[in-house]
Amino acid sequence: MEETQTYESLIEENQREQSQSKIWRAFHAISFVTGGVSFIIGTALLFPIPSTYMLSLLSAIIYTIGSVGFLAVDIQEFFTFTDDELLRLNISISATGSLAYVIGSLGYIPSIESDYPLLGICGFIIGSSLIYSSQLWKLYRIGWPLKNRDTLTASLVEGGACLGGLFFLIGSILAVSIPNNDDANLWVLILWLIGSISFTIGGFSLSYRHFVLNL
């Protein structure tokens, strides 16, 4: 009877761990995809140049939601992968970058931007620099050459975020380096849109890893 109970308890524990793992993966993937898709929508809303007050407000809110999504991914990873200190440092750099994105997104809310005009762009320059650097480190940690679907899809996840950070960094620096006119702003938005698509590719690659490869 004791052996039966022990066996049943092990089965229940295994099922509970599998359920928790599915919830962890679902939250992880949804948060990442939410970040990327929100950035695409937030950027697209700015394409009527010059943008209206309501479109700017809606874009900033959606960007904030996306940034919180990215930050949620980083926080989840930071408190999960606790055995590797270098990995935690790597993740903490990403988290700091995502937090800067949250601050930067809030800085683009018109009522805040009017009082702190540099908060938004500074948040994105700092955040993009940190995310780009962190993702380069993650790609280095994956190693080359890519030998299987695990490393290939992992490189798509981290590479997508790396390119996202790079294009947002270039676009954000461009925004403060060139004259403020419609043509210049258009190029900034195009770079941000490419960055947003890159982030989204990373999110969908993560979803593929979690739900197809069970990694």
N, C-alpha and C positions, 0 to 999 in steps of 0.2 A: 504493500500500500504506500509505503514511504517512497519507494522508487517511482511509482506511478505519479505521485504528487510532485516529486522533484522534476520528473520529465515534463509534466504539464506546466510547471512553473517556468521551466526553460523555454518551452514553446511560446508561452504568453510573453515572456521577456523578449524573445526574438521578434515576435509579431509587433510588440510595442516599439522596439528599436527600428524595425522596418517602417512603421507608421511615422515615427518621429523623423526618420531620414527622408521620407517622401515629403513631409511638411517642410523640413529644412530646405530641401532642393526646390520645392515649389516657391517658397518665399524668396529664396536666393535668386532664382531665374526671373520671377515676376518683378522683383525690385529692379533688376538690371534692365530688363526690357522696358519697364515703365520709365526709367531714366532716359534711355535712348529715344523712345517714341515721343516722350514729352518734349525733349529738345527739338525734335523734328517739327512738331506742331508749334512749339513756341517760336521757333525761327520763322516758320512759314507765315505766321501771323504778322511778322514785321515787314514782309515784302511790299505791301503797299507803302511806298516811300513818298513823302513823309508819313509815318504811321499816325493813326489817331490815338487819342487818350485812352479810349476803351480797349483798342487792340494792344497798345503798349502795356496796359494794366493786366489784361488777360494773358499776354505772352509772359510777363514777369511771374504771374501766379503759376502758370504751367511749367515754366523753367524751375521755379522753386520746388514744385512737386517732383520733377525729374531729378533735381539735385538731391533731394531727400531720399529718393530711390537709390541713387548711387551711394549715398552715405550709409544707407541701411545695409547694402551689400558689404561694405567695408567693415562696419561694426559687427555684423554677423560673422564674418570671417575672422576678425580679430579675437573674438571670444570663443571661437571654435578651434582654431589651429594654435593651441597654446604651447606646444612642445618645441617648436622651432623659433628661437628668438629672432633670428635674422628674417624669417618670413613675417613674423609679427611686426618687426620694424618696417619691412617693405609695405605691409598692409596699412600700418599707421601713417605712412607718407601718403598713400592713396586716400585714406580717411581725412587727413588734413586738407588735401586738395578738394575732396568732395564737400567738406565743411566750408571751404572758401567759395565754392560754387553756390552753396546755399546762401551765404552772405551776399555774394555778388548778384544772385538772382533777386533777392530782396531789395538790393540796391537799385534795381531797375524799376521797381514800383514807383510810378510817377511822383507820388507825394514824398517818398523818401529820396528819390533822385534829385528833386528840386532843392533839398537841404544838403544832400551829400552827393554831388554830381560825379565824383570819382569812385564812389564805393562800388558800383556795379562793375565797371571795367577793371578796377584793381583786383576785385575778387576773382574775376575770370582769368586775368593774367597770372596771378599767384596760383590759383587752383589748377589751371592748365599746365603750368610749369611743373608743379608737384606731381600731377597725374601722369604727364608724359614721362618724367624721370622715373617714377615708380613702376610704370608699365614696361619701360625699357629694362629695368632690373628684373622684373618678372619674366620677360622674354629670355633674358640671359640665363635665368635659373632653370627654365624649361630645357635648355640645351639644344644644340644642333649637331648633326642633321635631325630632322623630324622622322622618327622611325616607325610610328604607328598612328592609329586614329586618336589615341589618347593625347600624344604630344601635338599632333596636327590640330585637333580641335582646341586644345589648350592655347596654342599659339594664335588661333583665330580669336579666342576670347580676349586674351591679353593684348594681341596686336590691334584688334578693333578699338579697344580703349586707348591704346597708345596713339594710334592715328587720330582718334577723337580729340585727345588732349593736344596733339601737335597742331591740328587744324584750328582749334579754338585759340591756341596760343598765338599762331600767326595772325589770325583774324583780329584778335583782341589788340595785339601790338599795332597792327595796321590801323585799327580804329583810332588810336591816339597819336599816330605818326603822320597821318595825311590830312589834307584839308577836309573839313566836314561838308561834303556835298553829296548829292544823290548817287552819282556814279561811284564814289568811294565807298559809301555805305552799302551799295549793292554788292561790291566785292567782299566786304566784311561779312555780309549775310550769306553769300555763296560759300565762303570758307566755313562759316559756322554750320551751314546745312550739311556740307560734306563731313564735317566733324560729327554732327548728330547722327548721320547715316552710319558712320564708322562705329560709334558707340552702340548703335542698334544692332549692327552685324555681330558685335561682341556679345550682346545680350542674347540674340537668337542662337549663336554658337554655344553659349552656356546652356541654353534650354535643350539643345540637341544632346549635349554631353549628359545632362541630368536625366532626360526623359527617354532618350533612345539608347545611349551607350551605358546608362546607369552608373555614371561616374560622378 
